[in-house]
C-alpha cells in the first residue's frame, strides 16, 4: 500500500510537469523507478513428506523396541513409523497377534512375552519376532493384571535381540501421571501388581511413589543400555519440539511424519487381550 501511494504521487507530479524539459527528464526517471520497484515475492516453503523407507534403509538397526512406559507417546511413535515405512512393513503397537478384526486385540505383546518366558520357557519374542517395530510392550488384562516387560524382562529382550535399537520415550513425569490417572483404572493396576524391587504390591497410591517408579524405570533402561554396547539407544523427550528431528536423525524417516497422536481424553474402555 505504501509503494502504491508513492507511485500515485510521482505520477501526479509527472503530469503537472508534462511539456517541460524538467518534466520529460523527471517522468523518465519515474518510469525507470517503477520498473525497478517491482516486488518479487519469495516462494513459500513447501513441507513435503519424503518417500517411504524400507526397513533396511533405516539409519539405526532393527527391530526398534520402545522401552518407555505406556501413556508416554507410544501411539505417536507408532504413527511416525507407520507414516514413514513402506506399506506392508510389519510393525506392532500393543498387539503382537493381530487378527482379522482390527478393532480387537489378538494378544498384547506383554502378555505373549510373559507366557513365552514363564509358561512355555521359550525366548521372549518367540512366534512374534518378525516385527520391525514394537511400539508398546505392556499388557493390561481383564482380570486386573498388568505386564511390563520394559521393567521385568530387560535381559530377556536383550538376549533375543542383542543388536536392537531401543527408544526410551520420556515425558515430563507429572504429565505422564496425569495421563495415567485419566486412563481407565491404570493407576490402580500399578497399585495392585508388583514391579519389584522398586514398586511392591500396594505401592503407587501416592503420587510420589508413582513418580519415583516412572523415573526409576527410565534410569533402569538407560543403565542397561550403557552396559550393553551392542544396543543402540535413542532417548526421545516427547514434550520437546525437537522430537521429530531427533527421530529423523536417528532413523532417516522425515520429521514431517511426526505429530502428537491419541490424545488422552479419559473416555477409553478395555478391550479383550
Protein Blocks (a to p, Z undefined) as FASTA:
>chain_A
ZZmmmmmmmmmmmmmmgoiaklmmmmmmmmmmmmmmpccddddddddddddddfklpfbd
cddddfbdehiopmmmmmmmmmmpcehiacdehiacdcfblmbcfbdfklmmmmmmmmno
pafkgoilmbfbdfbfbdcdfkopacdfklmmmmmmmmmmmmbccddddddfklmmmmmm
mnojlmmmmmmpccdfklgghiajamklmmmmmmmmmmmmmmmmmmmmkbccddddfkbc
klmmmmmmmnopafklgccehiaehlaccddZZ
